[in-house]
Amino acid sequence: MDLKIDCINKTDRYSPHERIRYVGGFNVGATTRWKITQQQAIDYIEGREHTFYTMVNGRRANVIVAVHNGNKYIKTENDGEQPNNLLSLPECS
């Protein structure tokens, strides 16, 4: 399933260098929301169970798994936009 991420929670919302804890969005065809940990999103992507994307200013950016200093994290593919689309999303409630 292809899921749109429209909000995040970080360990420190004001620091662009802090890790994302949670991502969330609306369930397909419903008014209910979903919210999962970054690790769950990584597992879904690597297990090919779900794909994720963001839509910012009408532009889609796919979410991928990256590794920095041996730690896996999620980010958007390079779409030429700064900052990273995930980090610019609003807080999940």
TIVO-2410 file (N, C-alpha, C; in nm, 3 decimals):
# residues 93
REC num residu      c1      c2      c3 atome chaine
REC   1      M   0.084  -0.118   0.000     N      A
REC   1      M   0.000   0.000   0.000    CA      A
REC   1      M   0.089   0.125   0.000     C      A
REC   2      D   0.051   0.223  -0.075     N      A
REC   2      D   0.123   0.350  -0.088    CA      A
REC   2      D   0.058   0.451   0.007     C      A
REC   3      L   0.130   0.494   0.110     N      A
REC   3      L   0.075   0.580   0.214    CA      A
REC   3      L   0.141   0.718   0.214     C      A
REC   4      K   0.058   0.820   0.225     N      A
REC   4      K   0.108   0.958   0.230    CA      A
REC   4      K   0.135   0.998   0.375     C      A
REC   5      I   0.256   1.043   0.401     N      A
REC   5      I   0.293   1.095   0.533    CA      A
REC   5      I   0.264   1.245   0.531     C      A
REC   6      D   0.183   1.292   0.628     N      A
REC   6      D   0.153   1.435   0.633    CA      A
REC   6      D   0.187   1.500   0.766     C      A
REC   7      C   0.246   1.422   0.859     N      A
REC   7      C   0.291   1.480   0.986    CA      A
REC   7      C   0.400   1.393   1.046     C      A
REC   8      I   0.478   1.452   1.136     N      A
REC   8      I   0.586   1.380   1.204    CA      A
REC   8      I   0.593   1.425   1.349     C      A
REC   9      N   0.662   1.347   1.431     N      A
REC   9      N   0.702   1.388   1.565    CA      A
REC   9      N   0.851   1.360   1.575     C      A
REC  10      K   0.926   1.460   1.623     N      A
REC  10      K   1.070   1.445   1.640    CA      A
REC  10      K   1.104   1.449   1.787     C      A
REC  11      T   1.225   1.407   1.820     N      A
REC  11      T   1.270   1.413   1.958    CA      A
REC  11      T   1.286   1.558   2.002     C      A
REC  12      D   1.325   1.646   1.911     N      A
REC  12      D   1.340   1.789   1.938    CA      A
REC  12      D   1.292   1.861   1.813     C      A
REC  13      R   1.171   1.909   1.813     N      A
REC  13      R   1.107   1.965   1.694    CA      A
REC  13      R   1.187   2.078   1.631     C      A
REC  14      Y   1.264   2.153   1.710     N      A
REC  14      Y   1.332   2.271   1.657    CA      A
REC  14      Y   1.472   2.243   1.604     C      A
REC  15      S   1.517   2.119   1.616     N      A
REC  15      S   1.650   2.084   1.567    CA      A
REC  15      S   1.636   1.998   1.442     C      A
REC  16      P   1.688   2.045   1.327     N      A
REC  16      P   1.679   1.964   1.205    CA      A
REC  16      P   1.766   1.839   1.209     C      A
REC  17      H   1.852   1.829   1.310     N      A
REC  17      H   1.944   1.716   1.316    CA      A
REC  17      H   1.892   1.602   1.404     C      A
REC  18      E   1.779   1.622   1.471     N      A
REC  18      E   1.725   1.519   1.557    CA      A
REC  18      E   1.646   1.418   1.477     C      A
REC  19      R   1.637   1.299   1.529     N      A
REC  19      R   1.568   1.190   1.460    CA      A
REC  19      R   1.416   1.205   1.467     C      A
REC  20      I   1.354   1.155   1.363     N      A
REC  20      I   1.208   1.147   1.360    CA      A
REC  20      I   1.167   1.028   1.446     C      A
REC  21      R   1.069   1.049   1.535     N      A
REC  21      R   1.019   0.939   1.617    CA      A
REC  21      R   0.899   0.871   1.552     C      A
REC  22      Y   0.804   0.953   1.506     N      A
REC  22      Y   0.680   0.901   1.449    CA      A
REC  22      Y   0.648   0.971   1.318     C      A
REC  23      V   0.577   0.900   1.231     N      A
REC  23      V   0.520   0.959   1.110    CA      A
REC  23      V   0.373   0.920   1.109     C      A
REC  24      G   0.292   1.003   1.042     N      A
REC  24      G   0.150   0.975   1.039    CA      A
REC  24      G   0.083   1.027   0.915     C      A
REC  25      G  -0.042   0.986   0.898     N      A
REC  25      G  -0.122   1.030   0.785    CA      A
REC  25      G  -0.264   0.979   0.799     C      A
REC  26      F  -0.344   0.999   0.696     N      A
REC  26      F  -0.482   0.951   0.695    CA      A
REC  26      F  -0.489   0.814   0.631     C      A
REC  27      N  -0.575   0.728   0.684     N      A
REC  27      N  -0.601   0.599   0.622    CA      A
REC  27      N  -0.666   0.621   0.487     C      A
REC  28      V  -0.633   0.538   0.390     N      A
REC  28      V  -0.684   0.552   0.254    CA      A
REC  28      V  -0.836   0.539   0.256     C      A
REC  29      G  -0.904   0.638   0.198     N      A
REC  29      G  -1.049   0.636   0.187    CA      A
REC  29      G  -1.122   0.651   0.319     C      A
REC  30      A  -1.055   0.703   0.422     N      A
REC  30      A  -1.119   0.716   0.554    CA      A
REC  30      A  -1.082   0.849   0.617     C      A
REC  31      T  -1.150   0.879   0.726     N      A
REC  31      T  -1.120   1.002   0.799    CA      A
REC  31      T  -1.039   0.973   0.924     C      A
REC  32      T  -0.998   0.848   0.942     N      A
REC  32      T  -0.916   0.813   1.059    CA      A
REC  32      T  -0.768   0.825   1.024     C      A
REC  33      R  -0.688   0.846   1.127     N      A
REC  33      R  -0.545   0.866   1.108    CA      A
REC  33      R  -0.468   0.742   1.152     C      A
REC  34      W  -0.347   0.728   1.097     N      A
REC  34      W  -0.253   0.628   1.142    CA      A
REC  34      W  -0.127   0.699   1.189     C      A
REC  35      K  -0.054   0.636   1.280     N      A
REC  35      K   0.071   0.691   1.330    CA      A
REC  35      K   0.160   0.573   1.369     C      A
REC  36      I   0.282   0.570   1.315     N      A
REC  36      I   0.375   0.460   1.342    CA      A
REC  36      I   0.512   0.517   1.376     C      A
REC  37      T   0.595   0.433   1.436     N      A
REC  37      T   0.731   0.477   1.468    CA      A
REC  37      T   0.816   0.478   1.341     C      A
REC  38      Q   0.926   0.550   1.348     N      A
REC  38      Q   1.019   0.550   1.236    CA      A
REC  38      Q   1.067   0.407   1.208     C      A
REC  39      Q   1.095   0.329   1.314     N      A
REC  39      Q   1.142   0.192   1.294    CA      A
REC  39      Q   1.037   0.108   1.223     C      A
REC  40      Q   0.909   0.125   1.256     N      A
REC  40      Q   0.804   0.051   1.187    CA      A
REC  40      Q   0.801   0.090   1.038     C      A
REC  41      A   0.817   0.219   1.008     N      A
REC  41      A   0.820   0.263   0.868    CA      A
REC  41      A   0.937   0.199   0.794     C      A
REC  42      I   1.053   0.195   0.859     N      A
REC  42      I   1.171   0.130   0.799    CA      A
REC  42      I   1.141  -0.016   0.771     C      A
REC  43      D   1.083  -0.085   0.869     N      A
REC  43      D   1.050  -0.227   0.851    CA      A
REC  43      D   0.952  -0.248   0.736     C      A
REC  44      Y   0.849  -0.162   0.726     N      A
REC  44      Y   0.752  -0.173   0.617    CA      A
REC  44      Y   0.817  -0.151   0.480     C      A
REC  45      I   0.904  -0.051   0.473     N      A
REC  45      I   0.972  -0.023   0.345    CA      A
REC  45      I   1.064  -0.138   0.307     C      A
REC  46      E   1.148  -0.181   0.401     N      A
REC  46      E   1.242  -0.288   0.371    CA      A
REC  46      E   1.172  -0.421   0.343     C      A
REC  47      G   1.058  -0.444   0.408     N      A
REC  47      G   0.982  -0.566   0.386    CA      A
REC  47      G   0.889  -0.557   0.265     C      A
REC  48      R   0.892  -0.443   0.199     N      A
REC  48      R   0.809  -0.417   0.080    CA      A
REC  48      R   0.660  -0.433   0.108     C      A
REC  49      E   0.622  -0.405   0.234     N      A
REC  49      E   0.481  -0.414   0.273    CA      A
REC  49      E   0.408  -0.284   0.240     C      A
REC  50      H   0.475  -0.171   0.260     N      A
REC  50      H   0.418  -0.040   0.230    CA      A
REC  50      H   0.526   0.048   0.168     C      A
REC  51      T   0.481   0.145   0.090     N      A
REC  51      T   0.567   0.254   0.046    CA      A
REC  51      T   0.509   0.381   0.105     C      A
REC  52      F   0.593   0.482   0.120     N      A
REC  52      F   0.549   0.608   0.179    CA      A
REC  52      F   0.596   0.722   0.091     C      A
REC  53      Y   0.525   0.834   0.100     N      A
REC  53      Y   0.562   0.953   0.025    CA      A
REC  53      Y   0.511   1.077   0.097     C      A
REC  54      T   0.564   1.192   0.058     N      A
REC  54      T   0.512   1.321   0.103    CA      A
REC  54      T   0.464   1.397  -0.020     C      A
REC  55      M   0.379   1.494   0.004     N      A
REC  55      M   0.332   1.582  -0.103    CA      A
REC  55      M   0.344   1.725  -0.049     C      A
REC  56      V   0.443   1.797  -0.098     N      A
REC  56      V   0.468   1.933  -0.052    CA      A
REC  56      V   0.468   2.025  -0.175     C      A
REC  57      N   0.387   2.128  -0.169     N      A
REC  57      N   0.373   2.222  -0.281    CA      A
REC  57      N   0.340   2.150  -0.411     C      A
REC  58      G   0.254   2.048  -0.403     N      A
REC  58      G   0.211   1.977  -0.521    CA      A
REC  58      G   0.313   1.881  -0.579     C      A
REC  59      R   0.423   1.860  -0.508     N      A
REC  59      R   0.529   1.772  -0.558    CA      A
REC  59      R   0.541   1.649  -0.469     C      A
REC  60      R   0.538   1.532  -0.532     N      A
REC  60      R   0.552   1.407  -0.460    CA      A
REC  60      R   0.700   1.377  -0.440     C      A
REC  61      A   0.733   1.330  -0.320     N      A
REC  61      A   0.868   1.282  -0.291    CA      A
REC  61      A   0.857   1.149  -0.219     C      A
REC  62      N   0.914   1.046  -0.277     N      A
REC  62      N   0.910   0.913  -0.215    CA      A
REC  62      N   1.001   0.909  -0.093     C      A
REC  63      V   0.959   0.831   0.006     N      A
REC  63      V   1.036   0.813   0.129    CA      A
REC  63      V   1.120   0.687   0.114     C      A
REC  64      I   1.248   0.699   0.150     N      A
REC  64      I   1.341   0.587   0.138    CA      A
REC  64      I   1.413   0.567   0.271     C      A
REC  65      V   1.478   0.452   0.284     N      A
REC  65      V   1.560   0.423   0.401    CA      A
REC  65      V   1.704   0.460   0.367     C      A
REC  66      A   1.766   0.534   0.456     N      A
REC  66      A   1.906   0.573   0.440    CA      A
REC  66      A   1.982   0.529   0.566     C      A
REC  67      V   2.115   0.531   0.557     N      A
REC  67      V   2.199   0.493   0.671    CA      A
REC  67      V   2.302   0.602   0.693     C      A
REC  68      H   2.318   0.645   0.819     N      A
REC  68      H   2.421   0.743   0.856    CA      A
REC  68      H   2.487   0.693   0.984     C      A
REC  69      N   2.619   0.677   0.980     N      A
REC  69      N   2.695   0.626   1.094    CA      A
REC  69      N   2.637   0.494   1.147     C      A
REC  70      G   2.591   0.410   1.056     N      A
REC  70      G   2.538   0.279   1.094    CA      A
REC  70      G   2.394   0.279   1.143     C      A
REC  71      N   2.331   0.395   1.147     N      A
REC  71      N   2.193   0.405   1.194    CA      A
REC  71      N   2.099   0.427   1.077     C      A
REC  72      K   1.994   0.345   1.068     N      A
REC  72      K   1.895   0.361   0.963    CA      A
REC  72      K   1.797   0.471   1.001     C      A
REC  73      Y   1.753   0.545   0.900     N      A
REC  73      Y   1.651   0.647   0.918    CA      A
REC  73      Y   1.577   0.665   0.787     C      A
REC  74      I   1.465   0.737   0.791     N      A
REC  74      I   1.390   0.762   0.669    CA      A
REC  74      I   1.409   0.906   0.626     C      A
REC  75      K   1.405   0.924   0.495     N      A
REC  75      K   1.415   1.057   0.436    CA      A
REC  75      K   1.346   1.053   0.301     C      A
REC  76      T   1.324   1.169   0.243     N      A
REC  76      T   1.267   1.173   0.108    CA      A
REC  76      T   1.380   1.167   0.006     C      A
REC  77      E   1.347   1.110  -0.109     N      A
REC  77      E   1.443   1.110  -0.219    CA      A
REC  77      E   1.472   1.255  -0.255     C      A
REC  78      N   1.587   1.280  -0.310     N      A
REC  78      N   1.624   1.415  -0.349    CA      A
REC  78      N   1.529   1.465  -0.457     C      A
REC  79      D   1.452   1.568  -0.421     N      A
REC  79      D   1.358   1.626  -0.518    CA      A
REC  79      D   1.395   1.769  -0.552     C      A
REC  80      G   1.515   1.812  -0.507     N      A
REC  80      G   1.560   1.947  -0.536    CA      A
REC  80      G   1.505   2.051  -0.441     C      A
REC  81      E   1.425   2.009  -0.344     N      A
REC  81      E   1.367   2.101  -0.246    CA      A
REC  81      E   1.446   2.094  -0.116     C      A
REC  82      Q   1.460   2.207  -0.051     N      A
REC  82      Q   1.520   2.214   0.081    CA      A
REC  82      Q   1.424   2.288   0.172     C      A
REC  83      P   1.404   2.253   0.298     N      A
REC  83      P   1.467   2.139   0.363    CA      A
REC  83      P   1.401   2.009   0.323     C      A
REC  84      N   1.452   1.899   0.379     N      A
REC  84      N   1.393   1.768   0.355    CA      A
REC  84      N   1.243   1.775   0.379     C      A
REC  85      N   1.164   1.723   0.286     N      A
REC  85      N   1.019   1.731   0.298    CA      A
REC  85      N   0.966   1.673   0.428     C      A
REC  86      L   1.023   1.564   0.476     N      A
REC  86      L   0.975   1.505   0.602    CA      A
REC  86      L   0.995   1.601   0.718     C      A
REC  87      L   1.111   1.662   0.725     N      A
REC  87      L   1.142   1.749   0.838    CA      A
REC  87      L   1.059   1.877   0.838     C      A
REC  88      S   1.002   1.913   0.725     N      A
REC  88      S   0.923   2.037   0.719    CA      A
REC  88      S   0.775   2.012   0.746     C      A
REC  89      L   0.735   1.886   0.768     N      A
REC  89      L   0.594   1.856   0.795    CA      A
REC  89      L   0.555   1.900   0.936     C      A
REC  90      P   0.425   1.929   0.955     N      A
REC  90      P   0.379   1.968   1.090    CA      A
REC  90      P   0.380   1.851   1.187     C      A
REC  91      E   0.365   1.884   1.315     N      A
REC  91      E   0.359   1.784   1.421    CA      A
REC  91      E   0.232   1.701   1.412     C      A
REC  92      C   0.245   1.570   1.436     N      A
REC  92      C   0.128   1.483   1.449    CA      A
REC  92      C   0.067   1.509   1.587     C      A
REC  93      S  -0.063   1.501   1.593     N      A
REC  93      S  -0.128   1.516   1.725    CA      A
REC  93      S  -0.148   1.382   1.790     C      A
***
